[in-house]
Amino acid sequence: MAVTWLRLDLRRRWRSLVVLALLVALSAGVVLTAVAGARRGDTAFDRLWARTLPATVTVLPNQPGFDWSKVAAIPGVTAVGLFAVYYGAGIEGMNGVDLGFPPANDGVGHTIERPVMLAGRLATAVNEVTVSPHFLTANHLRVGDTITVRLSTPAQAAEGIDASQVPPAGPQVTLRITGVARSPFFIDSPGDGGSTLPSYAFFQKYRADILGPGSNPPTYVNALIRLAGGEAAIPAFRADLARVTGRSDIDVWDNYAAFGGPVKRVSAYEAACLLAFGLAALLAALILIGQAVARYASAVVAELLLLRAAGLTRWQAAASVALGPALAAIGGATLGAGAAIVASAWMPIGEASLAEPNPGISADWLVLCVGWAVAGLGVTGGAAVIAWTALSAARSPVFERKSSILAAATAAGLPVPAVVGAQFALEAGRGRSAVPVRPAIAGAIAGVLGVVAALTFSAGISDAVANPARFGQTWQLYTLYGQDGQSEAPPAVVDRVAAADHDVSGYLDIRIGGAQAGKISIESYTYAPVDGKQVPVVLTAGRLPDSATEIALAPTTAKSLNAGVGSVVRLAGGAAAKPMTVSGIAFVPSGPHNNYDEGAWLTNGGFDRLFAGSYYAYKFLGAVMSLRPGANPAAVASQLDASVARATHAQGILFLPPPPLPTAELEDVSVLPLALGAFLALLALGAVGHALTIAVRRRRHELAVLRTLGLTSRQSRLVVVTQATLLAVIGLALGIPLGLAVGRAVWRVVANFTPLAYRPPLAVGALVLIVPVTVLAVNLLALWPGHRAARLRPGRILREE
């Protein structure tokens, strides 16, 4: 019986079933794409890590002639990849783009950090180079093209020149791009210009131009090291490294945390946004598809009631109703799954896309199969339940309940259009006059909430991007003019000349040393104001240290050490480890070996105590300067450079700090909450518009009765306008405070993850415009239903009823 009815129904209602199938396809495609994209992005770095023989640690002794054979002999070391720390080469026509650190042995790219090749092959010959994806896109190149590199001379290499400051005068080499690679150590960052990786054969041929002359050249070589025990073996390796080298101040980076931590943090946020988008799409699908299935089922049940008298059972009737939607759902879910597979070519998004080892189309069969089954069973089950309920209701008469809202509004003496409009907006009704009131109210609240939350979150991003102080960057100039215990100029002269400038309001003389604790290295900065010119430091807890036994940790470092204000941490920097009391949690300057959220502040006495007996008096030497309001940082830097050059002959040592790296990451993900807010707004408009249209159609009998009692065409329009406006007012009254709270809560979570100094965001413009825009939008939606209500013909409707 059910199959016979399906064949008959397909000829009459195929258009409705096709529309239902398209709704299922669209909804399933969006939801499955979002969920599969979230799963793919959240696992991107771990999948890259699993495929590339990654280095467990990066070891940075920064010592010319360092004996790596002793390190290679440490138990548990399975691979060592050496690289020259070389900045003396420039790529012609690409200002600001350096040649990557040349491999100094044949391990890099082969036995360690073996990259995933996205195109072509790894460079092996002297005149070949491997590049990252961003390098190709930023410079409009492709595999097979060439770049021209100018190297330093051996004498320039001995001086340690930086090609961005001093033109290299060595050999000119043409390199052909053989491939595009990606690995944890060789990975792009948001907004950068990419990187290059020359071959080991290149290093062998131009060794003197890279390292300098002689058998013991001055340019140092650092290493990527793979440990058999992975991350868990890092503390033991640190102890063995200190034992075989006699140095406890060597930086040892945990590569999974150093390179994977930022990527995983941002990709987790991106995945959460995609899942939220998918959830919003699912809610929209439940409303739109549910209404389509309800209309179809109601129409079919009305016809099947006649066959009930001929012996059609209730089960047979429900099955007959469900078969059509089931067929549409299967077809739609199949199309949606196919669309999700095609859309996977654009996944994952944002930061996760920079770590994806397999870009392009990818089918997540778990998500696709579960989604396909849920879509088919959900639509089929929903149709069957609606039919079963309708068949049960058909056995008993429907009694209309007197409207309490109507009675209250009438007693208050409100105009008839206002009374009826309020009833349409707030009372669902029963039977054939039922209107989807609750979805409309929920949609209005969700739409306003989503828009306000998204704009509040966006205001937080805008504030952070415009204010580097949120990341602790309260200085406008910095300099690094000393390294490994040697400086380009006398520190006392640099401090005296720069601090005396009237535009410099704060000046910190900073020495940087690498302390070690467990698995992490802690770049430790001295907080030493010159001439009393203090630079403000952003603290999230406690205070700066004021004695030689105290230390202020950066947020991520404190978290890694599980330390808070008052904790005692034991750090190794010199001949012996020292206990240090944590006085506060504070952001630090970004340096060559650390980010703004990693490191520590020390007093001058604390630095001397912690690094007593270390190999170098300091790893880096420099200063940070804050300027008076209104001063032009670029002009002040030029002026100070000239003054320092006259006093010391050191040139070009002052720089403007780059924007904190997370600003680019935040800008990349800012579109996600805005897209979610826009989607929720469209959902709200759809729900409200559907409720207005359905109300006029299903309650036309009530309107017809009122028209015969004297309700005019204009008042009929006002009924719909009142209904729309009341829905908007409810959405605004609940959505605005909830949206503000949700937006701030999400921004606080992101601020803690980033991390940055939290400041409650407030989108003033959005809060001012949201009320008139919402009221205008719903009243525009009310134009067509209001027009239909005004043109109702009471006599014809009452005769049909």
HUTA-V72379 format. One record per run of one state. SS is the DSSP state (hx for helix, st for strand, lp for the rest). FROM is the first residue (numbers start at 0). TO is the last residue. If there is no record, write none. Layout:
SS;FROM;TO, SS;FROM;TO
This chain:
lp;0;0, hx;1;41, lp;42;42, hx;43;50, lp;51;55, st;56;59, lp;60;66, hx;67;71, lp;72;75, st;76;83, lp;84;88, st;89;90, lp;91;96, st;97;97, lp;98;101, st;102;102, lp;103;106, st;107;107, lp;108;110, st;111;111, lp;112;114, st;115;119, lp;120;126, st;127;130, lp;131;131, hx;132;138, lp;139;144, st;145;149, lp;150;152, hx;153;158, lp;159;170, st;171;181, lp;182;194, st;195;197, lp;198;198, hx;199;204, lp;205;205, hx;206;210, lp;211;219, st;220;226, lp;227;228, hx;229;244, lp;245;249, st;250;253, hx;254;307, lp;308;312, hx;313;345, lp;346;348, hx;349;353, lp;354;363, hx;364;392, lp;393;402, hx;403;410, lp;411;414, hx;415;425, lp;426;429, hx;430;432, lp;433;435, hx;436;465, lp;466;466, hx;467;470, lp;471;475, st;476;482, lp;483;484, st;485;486, lp;487;489, hx;490;498, lp;499;502, st;503;516, lp;517;518, st;519;525, lp;526;526, st;527;529, lp;530;531, st;532;532, lp;533;537, st;538;541, lp;542;548, st;549;552, lp;553;553, hx;554;560, lp;561;566, st;567;571, lp;572;576, st;577;585, lp;586;589, st;590;590, lp;591;592, st;593;593, lp;594;598, st;599;601, lp;602;602, hx;603;609, lp;610;618, st;619;626, lp;627;631, hx;632;647, lp;648;652, st;653;654, lp;655;659, hx;660;697, lp;698;698, hx;699;707, lp;708;711, hx;712;753, lp;754;762, hx;763;789, lp;790;792, hx;793;799, lp;800;800
